[in-house]
Amino acid sequence: MGFLDKVKGMAGKAKDAVDDQVEKHSDKIPDKIEGAYDKASDAAEKVIPGDESPDEPAQA
């Protein structure tokens, strides 16, 4: 595993942590802000895939 792969993996984990917190506290976030975050998160997912990529079903 190369250096850039490690960095990409770390960024993916950080993105997943932020996604989890946004989902957890979504009732406190205004809809406009949450919508903008969702768009940005979807765009970031294409570049920095996290643990739950759209091609793989989420494990329960």
Backbone as JSON, one array per atom type, in Angstrom:
{
  "sequence": "MGFLDKVKGMAGKAKDAVDDQVEKHSDKIPDKIEGAYDKASDAAEKVIPGDESPDEPAQA",
  "N": [[0.85, -1.17, 0.0], [0.66, 2.1, -0.96], [1.81, 5.44, -0.12], [-0.05, 7.44, -0.91], [-2.36, 5.9, -1.07], [-2.74, 5.3, 1.62], [-3.23, 7.86, 2.64], [-5.58, 8.48, 1.26], [-7.24, 6.52, 2.33], [-7.33, 7.34, 5.02], [-8.58, 9.81, 4.72], [-11.02, 8.96, 3.76], [-12.02, 7.6, 6.0], [-12.27, 9.74, 7.79], [-14.19, 11.25, 6.46], [-16.34, 9.48, 6.59], [-16.78, 9.52, 9.35], [-17.65, 12.14, 9.74], [-19.96, 12.08, 8.15], [-21.47, 10.24, 9.65], [-21.9, 11.72, 12.03], [-23.36, 13.9, 11.05], [-25.63, 12.59, 10.16], [-26.53, 11.56, 12.59], [-27.22, 13.86, 14.01], [-29.11, 15.11, 12.45], [-31.64, 16.16, 12.9], [-31.19, 18.56, 14.11], [-29.98, 20.15, 12.28], [-30.45, 22.67, 9.88], [-32.64, 22.25, 7.04], [-31.78, 23.35, 4.59], [-29.0, 23.59, 4.9], [-28.34, 20.93, 5.39], [-29.05, 19.78, 2.94], [-27.19, 21.01, 1.22], [-24.86, 19.97, 2.32], [-25.24, 17.25, 1.78], [-25.06, 17.22, -1.04], [-22.38, 18.03, -1.38], [-21.1, 15.97, -0.02], [-21.79, 13.76, -1.59], [-20.42, 14.41, -3.93], [-17.8, 14.35, -2.97], [-17.61, 11.68, -2.34], [-17.22, 10.43, -4.76], [-14.57, 10.97, -5.29], [-13.16, 10.4, -2.94], [-13.73, 7.56, -1.74], [-15.57, 6.23, 0.96], [-16.04, 3.91, 3.68], [-18.54, 2.84, 3.11], [-19.3, 2.51, 0.1], [-21.22, 3.48, -2.84], [-21.43, 1.34, -4.59], [-21.26, -0.92, -3.08], [-23.33, -2.75, -0.91], [-24.55, -1.52, 2.21], [-23.5, -2.85, 5.32], [-25.35, -4.33, 7.88]],
  "CA": [[0.0, 0.0, 0.0], [1.48, 3.3, -1.08], [1.54, 6.59, 0.72], [-1.31, 8.09, -1.32], [-3.45, 5.01, -0.69], [-2.95, 5.48, 3.06], [-3.86, 9.17, 2.83], [-6.94, 8.36, 0.77], [-7.96, 5.73, 3.31], [-7.55, 8.17, 6.19], [-9.58, 10.82, 4.34], [-12.3, 8.26, 3.69], [-12.49, 7.35, 7.38], [-12.69, 11.03, 8.35], [-15.45, 11.59, 5.79], [-17.37, 8.61, 7.17], [-17.05, 9.99, 10.71], [-18.46, 13.35, 9.6], [-21.27, 11.63, 7.67], [-22.18, 9.63, 10.78], [-22.33, 12.77, 12.95], [-24.42, 14.67, 10.39], [-26.83, 11.75, 10.19], [-26.96, 11.44, 13.97], [-27.76, 15.13, 14.48], [-29.81, 15.73, 11.33], [-32.81, 16.89, 13.36], [-30.76, 19.88, 14.58], [-29.38, 20.86, 11.16], [-31.47, 23.19, 8.96], [-32.77, 21.48, 5.8], [-30.96, 23.96, 3.53], [-27.61, 23.24, 5.17], [-28.21, 19.48, 5.21], [-29.09, 19.53, 1.5], [-25.9, 21.42, 0.66], [-23.87, 18.99, 2.77], [-25.47, 16.01, 1.04], [-24.5, 17.39, -2.39], [-20.93, 18.05, -1.26], [-20.69, 14.64, 0.39], [-21.91, 12.88, -2.75], [-19.32, 14.73, -4.84], [-16.56, 13.87, -2.34], [-17.63, 10.21, -2.37], [-16.68, 10.02, -6.05], [-13.12, 11.14, -5.24], [-12.65, 9.74, -1.73], [-14.75, 6.63, -1.26], [-15.47, 5.83, 2.36], [-16.29, 2.48, 3.92], [-19.8, 2.45, 2.47], [-19.38, 3.07, -1.24], [-22.51, 3.21, -3.44], [-21.4, 0.08, -5.32], [-21.34, -2.0, -2.11], [-24.42, -2.56, 0.04], [-24.13, -1.29, 3.59], [-23.65, -4.02, 6.18], [-26.1, -3.98, 9.09]],
  "C": [[0.89, 1.23, 0.0], [1.01, 4.41, -0.16], [0.19, 7.23, 0.37], [-2.52, 7.22, -0.99], [-3.77, 5.15, 0.8], [-3.66, 6.81, 3.34], [-5.32, 9.12, 2.39], [-7.81, 7.56, 1.74], [-8.29, 6.53, 4.57], [-8.61, 9.23, 5.91], [-10.96, 10.18, 4.27], [-12.88, 7.98, 5.07], [-12.98, 8.64, 8.03], [-14.03, 11.45, 7.76], [-16.59, 10.76, 6.36], [-17.76, 9.07, 8.57], [-17.94, 11.24, 10.66], [-19.86, 12.98, 9.14], [-22.1, 11.05, 8.81], [-22.71, 10.69, 11.74], [-23.46, 13.61, 12.34], [-25.72, 13.88, 10.43], [-27.41, 11.68, 11.6], [-27.68, 12.7, 14.45], [-28.57, 15.85, 13.4], [-31.05, 16.51, 11.76], [-32.47, 18.3, 13.83], [-30.19, 20.74, 13.46], [-30.48, 21.37, 10.24], [-31.46, 22.42, 7.63], [-31.88, 22.03, 4.68], [-29.49, 23.56, 3.68], [-27.4, 21.74, 4.93], [-28.22, 19.11, 3.73], [-27.77, 19.88, 0.83], [-24.81, 20.43, 1.07], [-24.01, 17.68, 2.0], [-24.88, 16.08, -0.37], [-22.97, 17.34, -2.34], [-20.4, 16.66, -0.89], [-20.75, 13.66, -0.78], [-20.78, 13.14, -3.75], [-17.99, 14.22, -4.28], [-16.48, 12.35, -2.41], [-17.06, 9.67, -3.68], [-15.15, 10.05, -6.06], [-12.5, 10.35, -4.09], [-13.71, 8.78, -1.22], [-14.51, 6.27, 0.2], [-15.71, 4.34, 2.49], [-17.53, 1.99, 3.2], [-19.89, 3.12, 1.11], [-20.72, 2.69, -1.86], [-22.56, 1.86, -4.16], [-21.55, -1.1, -4.38], [-22.51, -1.74, -1.17], [-23.89, -2.37, 1.45], [-24.41, -2.52, 4.43], [-24.36, -3.57, 7.45], [-25.57, -4.71, 10.29]]
}
